[in-house]
């Protein structure tokens, strides 16, 4: 198997959320990723059978007693020859383990040391527990998501904080730092706080707010369901379609497909008319099934798509034609993204059992057989 990161070695020390997804993507892109697991199950997050732990796919697992100095030394020996490390613990945990960046970079000056946390490495909240919903609350993103100020903000799954503000920023930082190593010969620490990432994702919204285009209330703006031309609508069969006809020419085509005379309507951007227009569109979309609307609106410039369920998405013709899902051990995984023309990414197997590769990894990464035996007999590894 190949991939743009073939030949790179990555150590993963993480629990749940953005760091494992970052490690998954690095593996999909060809890096050899070794996950350092605890000897005993730490009971982190939602427990899934290995077959369904999609974020754990594609790497090797070693089981190490991180309270045992010999176990820590074994991990440091792996770090000596690693290109990157990604960890997702609270600030100070890696330092207390003896695996902090100062120690690791002294041993391996070219190491890219990636750290992803919720609140960041410093600040009044840095040591507090939190989850995606809390991080995006501080960024303004959560406040902005919802259909009405009369209803509570709507949690957008954990996509904005964990995987948008966390995974994508730590991944981008690690890749950028790996490129910079080629120029300087020196590694560095990449600090990705999910609050910072979520704030960065909100950059355009803050610009729109500063200009007066984005009101600081839910359900009153173009992109938050306030407009009739960027919204979802129920169909006759109880399903939904999505419309994103922002641009004038797209909106004109939408009206044509809906058989509405544009001269009979108020201007598209007249906000006062949006509630009435949403009701008008709502009534029209209820007259046909979702499939009927697909026949009318697909392959047009309306900016249209059916709202698919998790069951439906793998079977949708566009997704099937592009191979957007890949079968691994009888279950469908979203395929690796992005796509590369010359060095394609690939899923390198399902999530491994804890510690199944311990001896193999230690041996392949240069630790002597007698040292591995000693580590095992001393309970430092499994």
GUNUSE-216002 format. One record per residue: x, y, z of N, C-alpha, C in turn. Coordinates in steps of 0.02 Angstrom, whole numbers, padded with zeros to 5 digits, always signed. Example, Ala and Ser with C-alpha at 12.3 -4.5 7.8 and 13.67 -1.06 7.14 Angstrom:
2
+00660-00284+00390+00615-00225+00390+00660-00165+00390 +00642-00112+00354+00684-00053+00357+00645+00002+00394 
//
This chain:
382
+00042-00060+00000+00000+00000+00000+00044+00062+00000 +00018+00114-00032+00056+00177-00035+00017+00232+00000 +00029+00292-00020-00002+00351+00010+00050+00406+00015 +00028+00468+00017+00076+00523+00018+00121+00525+00079 +00102+00490+00132+00143+00489+00193+00179+00423+00204 +00183+00382+00152+00218+00318+00158+00290+00330+00180 +00311+00292+00230+00379+00300+00257+00382+00341+00320 +00330+00378+00335+00328+00418+00397+00305+00374+00454 +00332+00388+00513+00314+00351+00574+00282+00398+00624 +00225+00377+00651+00187+00419+00697+00170+00380+00760 +00178+00411+00818+00157+00383+00882+00093+00418+00903 +00044+00379+00924-00020+00407+00947-00030+00390+01021 -00038+00441+01062-00056+00431+01132-00118+00473+01144 -00176+00441+01142-00238+00480+01145-00295+00436+01170 -00347+00470+01192-00405+00434+01216-00459+00430+01163 -00501+00482+01159-00556+00482+01112-00558+00547+01073 -00597+00549+01020-00611+00612+00986-00562+00632+00932 -00538+00694+00934-00501+00722+00878-00432+00691+00866 -00395+00672+00918-00329+00643+00907-00333+00576+00872 -00378+00530+00893-00384+00467+00855-00404+00477+00783 -00448+00527+00769-00466+00538+00699-00407+00565+00659 -00367+00607+00690-00306+00631+00658-00261+00572+00642 -00251+00527+00690-00209+00468+00679-00238+00424+00624 -00304+00418+00622-00337+00379+00570-00321+00408+00501 -00325+00474+00494-00313+00506+00430-00239+00501+00410 -00194+00507+00458-00123+00498+00443-00110+00426+00419 -00144+00378+00449-00137+00309+00427-00166+00299+00358 -00225+00326+00346-00256+00321+00280-00209+00349+00226 -00170+00401+00244-00125+00433+00197-00058+00397+00191 -00051+00341+00226+00008+00300+00216+00058+00297+00272 +00050+00338+00324+00097+00336+00380+00089+00272+00420 +00144+00249+00449+00140+00194+00497+00124+00224+00565 +00065+00211+00589+00042+00240+00652+00040+00186+00705 +00074+00198+00760+00074+00152+00817+00037+00186+00874 -00016+00154+00896-00055+00180+00952-00030+00149+01017 -00013+00192+01065+00009+00168+01131-00053+00163+01175 -00075+00102+01187-00133+00089+01229-00112+00071+01300 -00158+00082+01346-00144+00062+01416-00152-00013+01422 -00119-00042+01472-00125-00114+01482-00197-00134+01498 -00230-00093+01537-00300-00107+01554-00345-00056+01520 -00405-00076+01502-00453-00031+01470-00468+00027+01517 -00458+00088+01493-00469+00146+01535-00542+00167+01539 -00585+00135+01500-00656+00152+01502-00670+00221+01475 -00636+00241+01421-00644+00308+01394-00701+00311+01344 -00748+00357+01355-00798+00373+01305-00846+00316+01292 -00873+00315+01230-00921+00265+01210-00884+00202+01188 -00898+00147+01220-00862+00085+01206-00894+00051+01145 -00853+00035+01095-00877+00001+01035-00836-00061+01023 -00866-00114+00996-00826-00171+00974-00775-00147+00923 -00716-00179+00921-00662-00157+00877-00686-00150+00805 -00730-00194+00783-00754-00193+00714-00788-00127+00697 -00818-00095+00747-00856-00033+00736-00819+00029+00761 -00759+00021+00785-00718+00078+00806-00683+00106+00745 -00721+00141+00704-00694+00164+00639-00635+00211+00648 -00636+00253+00700-00581+00300+00710-00516+00265+00730 -00522+00203+00753-00463+00166+00774-00432+00124+00719 -00457+00133+00657-00435+00089+00603-00363+00105+00580 -00332+00055+00550-00272+00068+00511-00207+00078+00549 -00204+00063+00613-00139+00069+00646-00123+00006+00687 -00063+00006+00715-00042-00048+00758-00050-00027+00831 -00063-00075+00874-00073-00060+00945-00020-00095+00987 +00010-00056+01031+00054-00085+01082+00023-00069+01150 +00028-00115+01196+00001-00106+01263+00058-00095+01311 +00058-00038+01345+00114-00018+01388+00088+00007+01455 +00122-00012+01508+00106+00015+01574+00141+00082+01581 +00103+00136+01573+00132+00203+01573+00147+00228+01643 +00135+00187+01694+00157+00203+01762+00223+00168+01779 +00245+00127+01734+00307+00090+01743+00364+00127+01707 +00417+00146+01742+00472+00183+01710+00501+00146+01650 +00503+00080+01653+00529+00041+01597+00481+00046+01537 +00417+00050+01551+00369+00059+01497+00377+00127+01464 +00387+00178+01505+00398+00245+01478+00461+00247+01436 +00513+00215+01459+00576+00213+01421+00566+00178+01354 +00525+00126+01353+00511+00091+01290+00476+00137+01240 +00429+00177+01266+00394+00224+01222+00442+00277+01197 +00487+00301+01241+00536+00351+01220+00583+00324+01165 +00599+00260+01169+00641+00230+01116+00605+00230+01049 +00539+00220+01051+00500+00224+00989+00499+00296+00964 +00491+00343+01010+00488+00414+00991+00555+00436+00960 +00609+00404+00981+00675+00422+00953+00677+00418+00877 +00638+00372+00848+00639+00363+00776+00573+00382+00742 +00529+00416+00780+00465+00437+00751+00472+00505+00716 +00430+00516+00667+00427+00581+00634+00378+00628+00669 +00325+00599+00699+00274+00640+00731+00243+00602+00789 +00216+00640+00835+00178+00613+00891+00114+00654+00896 +00059+00620+00911-00004+00656+00923-00033+00631+00988 -00051+00679+01032-00080+00660+01097-00140+00704+01111 -00187+00676+01148-00249+00711+01161-00268+00714+01235 -00218+00717+01279-00230+00720+01350-00238+00792+01374 -00261+00800+01436-00264+00866+01466-00194+00894+01475 -00186+00960+01477-00120+00989+01487-00086+00961+01550 -00022+00944+01543+00017+00920+01600+00021+00845+01607 -00025+00808+01576-00025+00735+01584+00038+00705+01553 +00054+00725+01492+00114+00696+01460+00177+00714+01499 +00180+00775+01527+00238+00795+01567+00243+00751+01629 +00188+00737+01661+00189+00695+01722+00210+00624+01705 +00194+00601+01646+00213+00533+01625+00288+00529+01608 +00319+00586+01598+00388+00586+01575+00394+00584+01499 +00339+00604+01465+00336+00603+01392+00321+00672+01363 +00336+00724+01402+00322+00792+01380+00366+00813+01321 +00348+00867+01288+00385+00888+01229+00458+00905+01241 +00474+00933+01299+00544+00951+01312+00588+00889+01311 +00565+00835+01344+00604+00773+01346+00608+00742+01276 +00549+00739+01242+00546+00705+01177+00587+00741+01124 +00583+00808+01123+00620+00846+01073+00696+00847+01087 +00714+00839+01149+00786+00834+01165+00814+00769+01138 +00774+00716+01142+00796+00651+01117+00791+00648+01040 +00740+00680+01013+00728+00677+00941+00713+00748+00916 +00764+00787+00899+00755+00858+00881+00711+00869+00820 +00701+00819+00778+00660+00826+00718+00586+00808+00730 +00569+00789+00791+00501+00766+00806+00450+00823+00800 +00394+00809+00767+00337+00854+00768+00290+00828+00823 +00280+00868+00873+00243+00848+00934+00174+00881+00933 +00123+00844+00913+00056+00871+00907+00014+00861+00969 -00015+00916+00995-00056+00914+01055-00125+00943+01039 -00177+00906+01052-00245+00931+01042-00284+00926+01107 -00310+00983+01128-00349+00987+01190-00413+01027+01175 -00457+01030+01225-00518+01069+01216-00506+01143+01223 -00477+01163+01280-00471+01233+01297-00403+01263+01279 -00356+01221+01256-00288+01244+01243-00242+01227+01300 -00178+01236+01291-00128+01217+01341-00126+01265+01400 -00148+01328+01390-00148+01377+01444-00216+01409+01449 -00226+01449+01503-00288+01485+01512-00326+01460+01573 -00373+01500+01598-00410+01482+01659-00447+01416+01655 -00469+01396+01596-00508+01335+01589-00467+01275+01567 -00402+01284+01556-00362+01234+01522-00362+01165+01556 -00370+01163+01622-00368+01099+01658-00437+01070+01671 -00489+01105+01650-00558+01082+01662-00579+01031+01610 -00624+00986+01631-00653+00938+01583-00700+00975+01536 -00711+00948+01479-00756+00978+01431-00768+00932+01373 -00819+00949+01333-00833+00912+01271-00848+00962+01217 -00855+00936+01157-00867+00977+01097-00917+01033+01109 -00973+01016+01139-01027+01065+01149-01003+01125+01190 -00958+01113+01238-00932+01167+01280-00883+01210+01242 -00840+01179+01202-00789+01216+01165-00821+01262+01113 -00871+01236+01077-00902+01278+01026-00948+01331+01057 -00967+01319+01121-01006+01370+01156-00966+01434+01165 -00900+01426+01180-00858+01484+01190-00838+01519+01125 -00847+01486+01069-00825+01514+01005-00879+01557+00972 -00940+01553+00998-00996+01587+00965-01032+01542+00916 -01001+01485+00898-01031+01441+00848-01097+01411+00872 -01098+01387+00934-01158+01355+00960-01216+01404+00963 -01203+01464+00986-01255+01516+00990-01286+01529+00921 -01247+01522+00868-01270+01540+00801-01309+01484+00767 -01309+01424+00795-01338+01367+00760-01407+01350+00790 -01458+01356+00749-01526+01341+00771-01576+01377+00728 -01638+01358+00732-01690+01386+00689-01723+01448+00717 -01715+01460+00781-01749+01518+00810-01718+01535+00877 -01719+01600+00893-01696+01621+00960-01745+01600+01014 -01805+01579+00993-01854+01555+01042-01840+01483+01063 -01794+01450+01029-01774+01382+01046-01701+01381+01066 -01680+01331+01106-01609+01327+01126-01565+01315+01065 -01501+01335+01070-01454+01318+01016-01453+01242+01004 -01441+01222+00942-01442+01152+00923-01371+01124+00917 -01353+01073+00957-01286+01044+00951-01277+01012+00882 -01226+01032+00844-01214+01004+00777-01174+00939+00780 -01202+00887+00814-01165+00827+00831-01101+00849+00866 -01045+00815+00854-00981+00841+00881-00933+00856+00823 -00963+00882+00769-00924+00893+00708-00884+00958+00711 -00911+01010+00743-00879+01076+00740-00819+01081+00787 -00825+01056+00848-00771+01061+00896-00721+01004+00890 -00743+00943+00900-00698+00886+00899-00663+00878+00832 -00703+00872+00779-00674+00851+00715-00658+00910+00669 -00696+00964+00673-00680+01024+00634-00625+01064+00668 -00639+01087+00729-00592+01129+00765-00534+01090+00795 -00542+01025+00804-00489+00985+00834-00449+00946+00782 -00479+00895+00753-00443+00851+00707-00412+00889+00649 -00452+00930+00615-00427+00961+00554-00371+01012+00568 -00371+01041+00627-00319+01089+00643-00255+01055+00668 -00262+01002+00707-00201+00967+00728-00170+00931+00668 -00212+00904+00624-00187+00871+00564-00150+00921+00519 -00182+00979+00507-00150+01030+00466-00084+01053+00496 -00084+01063+00562-00023+01085+00597+00032+01034+00591 +00016+00970+00601+00067+00918+00597+00096+00915+00526 +00053+00916+00476+00077+00913+00407+00120+00973+00389 +00100+01033+00412+00139+01093+00399+00207+01088+00433 +00207+01064+00496+00270+01059+00533+00316+01006+00502 +00287+00952+00475+00329+00902+00441+00361+00931+00379 +00326+00974+00344+00356+01009+00286+00412+01055+00309 +00401+01090+00364+00451+01138+00389+00514+01103+00412 +00508+01041+00437+00567+01003+00459+00615+00995+00401 +00589+00988+00340+00632+00979+00282+00676+01041+00270 +00651+01100+00291+00690+01161+00282+00739+01174+00339 +00715+01163+00401+00755+01182+00459+00791+01124+00492 +00766+01063+00480+00794+01005+00515+00773+01002+00588 +00725+01044+00607+00703+01047+00677+00628+01034+00683 +00610+00996+00734+00539+00985+00748+00512+01042+00791 +00450+01035+00812+00419+01085+00854+00354+01058+00882 +00325+01096+00930+00261+01078+00960+00205+01112+00921 +00152+01073+00906+00092+01100+00874+00036+01097+00926 +00011+01155+00946-00041+01160+00999-00108+01176+00965 -00152+01128+00965-00218+01138+00934-00272+01134+00988 -00297+01192+01009-00354+01194+01055-00418+01196+01014 -00467+01156+01035-00530+01153+00997-00568+01219+00998 -00562+01257+01052-00592+01324+01053-00560+01368+00999 -00493+01365+00993-00458+01403+00942-00482+01382+00872 -00486+01316+00862-00506+01291+00797-00577+01311+00779 -00623+01305+00828-00692+01325+00815-00697+01399+00800 -00658+01439+00836-00656+01511+00821-00631+01524+00750 -00580+01488+00731-00553+01496+00663-00606+01478+00611 -00643+01424+00624-00696+01404+00578-00750+01458+00572 -00757+01499+00624-00807+01552+00625-00782+01617+00595 -00723+01617+00565-00693+01680+00540-00740+01717+00494 -00769+01683+00445-00812+01718+00397-00875+01745+00431 -00900+01707+00481-00959+01730+00517-00945+01794+00556 -00885+01797+00587-00867+01858+00623-00860+01917+00575 -00834+01904+00515-00830+01957+00465-00898+01981+00443 -00944+01933+00433-01012+01951+00413-01048+01988+00469 -01034+01968+00532-01064+02002+00589-01039+02074+00594 -00973+02082+00585-00943+02150+00589-00972+02196+00535 -00989+02167+00479-01016+02208+00424-01091+02222+00431 -01123+02187+00478-01195+02194+00487-01236+02144+00447 -01202+02102+00408-01237+02053+00367-01264+01995+00408 -01227+01976+00460-01247+01920+00503-01274+01947+00569 -01339+01939+00580-01368+01961+00644-01349+01912+00699 -01342+01937+00759-01320+01895+00815-01379+01860+00848 -01424+01834+00807-01481+01795+00830-01488+01734+00784 -01518+01681+00811-01527+01620+00771-01588+01626+00726 -01583+01594+00668-01640+01588+00624-01660+01652+00590 -01613+01699+00583-01630+01763+00550-01581+01780+00495 -01538+01732+00476-01485+01745+00429-01488+01697+00370 -01448+01711+00320-01450+01671+00259-01435+01598+00273 -01384+01583+00313-01358+01515+00320-01385+01477+00380 -01427+01507+00420-01449+01473+00482-01523+01455+00481 -01551+01448+00422-01622+01431+00411-01667+01493+00412 -01637+01552+00418-01678+01613+00417-01706+01628+00349 -01669+01609+00296-01692+01623+00228-01731+01565+00199 -01772+01579+00150-01812+01527+00117-01773+01491+00063 -01718+01521+00040-01680+01492-00016-01619+01453+00007 -01607+01449+00072-01554+01407+00100-01584+01372+00160 -01615+01314+00146-01656+01284+00197-01671+01211+00179 -01704+01177+00225-01729+01109+00211-01805+01110+00213 -01835+01066+00172-01908+01064+00168-01932+00992+00169 -01987+00982+00206-02018+00916+00208-02055+00903+00142 -02054+00840+00122-02088+00820+00061-02151+00779+00077 -02188+00763+00026-02253+00729+00035-02247+00663+00073 -02190+00629+00066-02181+00564+00098-02145+00569+00165 -02142+00629+00194-02112+00637+00260-02036+00638+00260 -02006+00643+00201-01933+00649+00196-01916+00723+00185 -01852+00737+00172-01830+00807+00166-01784+00817+00107 -01784+00879+00082-01737+00900+00031-01702+00963+00055 -01642+00975+00027-01604+01035+00046-01598+01081-00015 -01605+01146-00001-01600+01197-00053-01546+01247-00032 -01502+01266-00078-01450+01316-00063-01443+01367-00119 -01498+01394-00141-01499+01439-00200-01484+01511-00181 -01422+01524-00160-01404+01591-00137-01394+01639-00196 -01355+01619-00245-01339+01663-00300-01401+01676-00343 -01403+01735-00374-01462+01757-00412-01482+01707-00466 -01433+01683-00504-01449+01638-00559-01474+01570-00534 -01448+01548-00477-01472+01486-00448-01543+01494-00422 -01556+01551-00391-01623+01565-00364-01674+01569-00421 -01654+01598-00476-01699+01603-00534-01717+01534-00560 -01668+01488-00561-01683+01420-00584-01727+01383-00534 -01717+01396-00469-01761+01366-00418-01833+01387-00429 -01844+01452-00439-01912+01476-00450-01943+01445-00513 -01901+01436-00563-01926+01405-00625-01949+01333-00612 -01909+01294-00575-01926+01225-00561-01987+01220-00515 -01995+01271-00473-02054+01272-00428-02115+01301-00462 -02107+01323-00524-02161+01352-00564-02190+01414-00530 -02145+01457-00506-02165+01520-00474-02144+01578-00519 -02188+01623-00532-02172+01683-00571-02130+01731-00528 -02068+01744-00547-02026+01788-00505-02054+01858-00497 -02093+01882-00545-02122+01949-00541-02175+01953-00487 -02199+01895-00464-02250+01895-00412-02221+01895-00341 -02154+01895-00337-02121+01887-00272-02084+01951-00252 -02073+01960-00187-02031+02015-00163-01958+02000-00181 -01913+02048-00176-01842+02036-00189-01815+01980-00146 -01769+01941-00174-01741+01882-00139-01711+01900-00071 -01675+01956-00066-01639+01973-00005-01678+02019+00041 -01742+02025+00031-01784+02065+00076-01802+02022+00136 -01767+02033+00190-01773+01989+00249-01844+01987+00277 -01878+02044+00274-01946+02046+00302-01993+01996+00269 -01977+01978+00207-02021+01932+00171-02002+01859+00180 -01945+01845+00211-01921+01776+00216-01970+01730+00253 -01999+01749+00310-02045+01703+00343-02104+01683+00298 -02133+01730+00263-02190+01714+00219-02167+01671+00161 -02107+01684+00135-02082+01644+00080-02067+01573+00101 -02043+01564+00163-02031+01496+00188-02096+01457+00191 -02149+01490+00213-02214+01457+00215-02238+01439+00145 -02226+01483+00098-02245+01470+00029-02208+01409+00001 -02142+01409+00012-02102+01352-00012-02122+01288+00025 -02136+01294+00089-02155+01235+00128-02216+01201+00097 -02266+01241+00079-02326+01213+00049-02313+01180-00018 -02268+01210-00058-02254+01182-00124-02217+01116-00118 -02166+01113-00075-02127+01052-00069-02168+00994-00041 -02220+01009-00004-02263+00956+00023-02308+00923-00030 -02308+00951-00090-02352+00923-00143-02321+00864-00179 -02256+00852-00170-02223+00797-00206-02178+00758-00158 -02163+00696-00176-02118+00655-00136-02046+00677-00148 -02001+00654-00104-01931+00672-00112-01904+00647-00179 -01922+00586-00199-01897+00560-00263-01923+00601-00321 -01984+00624-00317-02011+00665-00370-01973+00731-00376 -01956+00761-00318-01917+00823-00320-01847+00809-00347 -01819+00750-00332-01754+00733-00359-01756+00731-00435 -01809+00702-00462-01815+00699-00535-01819+00768-00565 -01849+00815-00530-01858+00883-00555-01794+00924-00547 -01760+00916-00490-01708+00964-00471-01636+00938-00474 -01626+00873-00473-01558+00848-00478-01527+00865-00546 -01461+00870-00547-01424+00887-00608-01442+00956-00635 -01461+01001-00590-01475+01070-00608-01427+01115-00570 -01434+01180-00579-01393+01228-00542-01431+01260-00484 -01481+01226-00460-01520+01252-00404-01479+01250-00339 -01431+01204-00335-01398+01186-00272-01447+01147-00229 -01459+01086-00251-01510+01043-00222-01480+00975-00205 -01505+00945-00151-01488+00875-00137-01541+00847-00090 -01557+00783-00097-01601+00752-00048-01565+00745+00019 -01602+00750+00074-01573+00739+00140-01574+00664+00154 -01516+00634+00153-01510+00562+00160-01497+00541+00232 -01525+00485+00252-01512+00457+00318-01445+00419+00315 -01421+00398+00374-01359+00360+00377-01366+00294+00340 -01427+00267+00338-01439+00205+00301-01439+00217+00226 -01464+00275+00206-01472+00289+00134-01407+00311+00100 -01365+00348+00136-01307+00379+00104-01262+00330+00067 -01246+00271+00095-01202+00226+00058-01232+00201-00008 -01299+00202-00013-01331+00175-00072-01348+00229-00124 -01336+00291-00109-01352+00345-00156-01307+00340-00217 -01335+00350-00276-01299+00335-00338-01234+00375-00346 -01233+00438-00325-01172+00478-00331-01117+00450-00286 -01136+00433-00224-01088+00405-00177-01061+00337-00200 -01106+00296-00229-01084+00230-00253-01036+00237-00312 -01053+00282-00358-01011+00290-00417-00941+00315-00399 -00936+00356-00348-00871+00383-00327-00835+00338-00277 -00867+00283-00258-00835+00240-00208-00826+00275-00142 -00877+00312-00121-00873+00353-00060-00875+00311+00003 -00893+00248-00002-00891+00202+00055-00850+00141+00036 -00813+00115+00085-00769+00058+00075-00786+00005+00127 -00790-00057+00104-00807-00111+00151-00744-00137+00185 -00747-00141+00251-00692-00169+00291-00722-00218+00340 -00704-00282+00332-00730-00335+00374-00806-00334+00377 -00838-00324+00319-00910-00330+00315-00950-00269+00335 -00916-00214+00353-00952-00153+00370-00928-00095+00327 -00972-00047+00315-00957+00009+00270-00924+00066+00307 -00865+00085+00285-00829+00144+00312-00833+00201+00261 -00840+00263+00282-00828+00318+00236-00756+00312+00209 -00748+00320+00145-00682+00313+00113-00635+00368+00136 -00569+00355+00131-00521+00407+00149-00530+00470+00106 -00517+00526+00136-00521+00590+00101-00464+00634+00128 -00436+00679+00087-00452+00691+00017-00422+00637-00027 -00432+00644-00094-00408+00595-00142-00345+00620-00176 -00298+00574-00186-00234+00591-00217-00229+00555-00285 -00204+00591-00336-00202+00562-00403-00147+00510-00411 -00090+00519-00377-00033+00476-00388-00018+00429-00330 -00033+00452-00269-00019+00412-00209-00083+00404-00169 -00129+00362-00192-00195+00359-00161-00192+00334-00089 -00237+00362-00048-00245+00339+00020-00282+00273+00021 -00279+00237+00076-00314+00174+00083-00324+00158+00157 -00378+00123+00171-00390+00099+00240-00347+00038+00252 -00305+00040+00303-00257-00013+00316-00282-00060+00370 -00345-00081+00364-00373-00130+00409-00414-00100+00465 -00452-00141+00501-00495-00117+00555-00454-00099+00617 -00488-00074+00668-00454-00059+00731-00425-00123+00760 -00363-00121+00783-00332-00182+00810-00353-00195+00883 -00344-00257+00904-00353-00272+00975-00296-00241+01014 -00311-00220+01075-00261-00187+01116-00199-00231+01126 -00141-00204+01108-00078-00237+01121-00060-00293+01073 -00098-00302+01020-00087-00359+00975-00021-00353+00937 +00005-00292+00931+00067-00282+00892+00127-00263+00936 +00122-00270+01001+00174-00244+01045+00243-00269+01027 +00252-00334+01028+00319-00362+01015+00342-00347+00944 +00296-00352+00896+00313-00338+00825+00338-00267+00816 +00304-00218+00845+00323-00148+00837+00390-00135+00871 +00398-00159+00932+00461-00147+00968+00520-00176+00930 +00510-00235+00903+00563-00267+00864+00578-00228+00800 +00524-00211+00763+00533-00177+00699+00562-00106+00708 +00551-00076+00766+00575-00008+00777+00643-00008+00813 +00675-00067+00817+00745-00069+00838+00759-00088+00909 +00710-00111+00946+00723-00132+01016+00744-00206+01016 +00798-00220+01051+00827-00287+01051+00781-00339+01082 +00787-00400+01058+00743-00455+01081+00749-00465+01156 +00810-00462+01183+00818-00473+01256+00786-00417+01296 +00785-00356+01268+00752-00300+01303+00676-00309+01302 +00651-00334+01247+00578-00347+01242+00559-00400+01293 +00598-00452+01299+00584-00505+01348+00584-00476+01419 +00633-00433+01433+00637-00403+01500+00576-00359+01514 +00556-00320+01464+00497-00277+01472+00435-00318+01486 +00428-00373+01451+00369-00416+01460+00370-00449+01529 +00427-00476+01548+00430-00510+01613+00421-00462+01671 +00441-00397+01660+00433-00347+01713+00365-00314+01714 +00320-00335+01668+00252-00308+01667+00245-00240+01636 +00298-00217+01600+00295-00150+01570+00256-00151+01505 +00254-00209+01472+00216-00216+01410+00174-00279+01413 +00127-00283+01367+00084-00342+01363+00099-00379+01299 
//
